[in-house]
């Protein structure tokens, strides 16, 4: 089941997009005509993807996209007749996944949505990898500090301190970081 939010102030354009999205297999389509309502609908209905017009009443599409992206990690495509450098810059800074200029051809919609999904998945995967790497670096820092404590307090060489921590980790069935943190707690 795929769901989409369409925020477009022109009802005729919205209807045309709705029809095309149904053909593409979207079975839940949420529609509105202004940016403020787009944010409310997105947070209430949690669509898989959003298509937002840039120029809308109440709140423009880029501002709405920023508010939606702050809470939901969904791909957002912008529909716009404005493709000036400032609009493109704002869209880029807002994490917009794709940009469709009006009048756009219906056959451009599907590739843009597919690429937006692929890009969003890639970005989330990269964020997870960054978090994993931060965790590894933090663990290494803690282990290095604990190793230094063992070297200083027990007169061990660096390899001996490391082996001692490894043995403790295996014997106690704990991670090296947990052993290192315990060593630092007893030293502090």
Beta strands, then each sheet from edge to edge (+ up, - down):
strand 1: 2-7
strand 2: 26-32
strand 3: 49-53
strand 4: 75-80
strand 5: 98-101
sheet 1: 2+ 1+ 3+ 4+ 5+
end
